[in-house]
Amino acid sequence: MRGARPLSDVTLNHEAIHTAQMKEMLYVFFYMWYFIEWVIRLFMGGDAYRNISFEKEAYDNQKDMYYLTKRERFNFLNYY
């Protein structure tokens, strides 16, 4: 694709964190939880997307390139 820029290491790490979350929730449950939490957070005020526990974990740790080597399973629950 002409003009496309490569993804940064930070963006790739952010998405890798989401991939780890998806795997531990068997993919389908990740998407179900994500949607339900987003709907709930719509009514709580603030930025519903940025307040989703999966996003909080990914944004908080996206610059730590070693995060996935030390991440505990289901760590997104600490951000709920």
Secondary structure as UniProt FT lines:
FT   TURN            2..3
FT   HELIX           9..24
FT   TURN            25..27
FT   HELIX           28..42
FT   TURN            48..51
FT   HELIX           53..61
FT   TURN            62..63
FT   TURN            65..66
FT   HELIX           67..70
FT   TURN            73..74
FT   HELIX           75..79
//
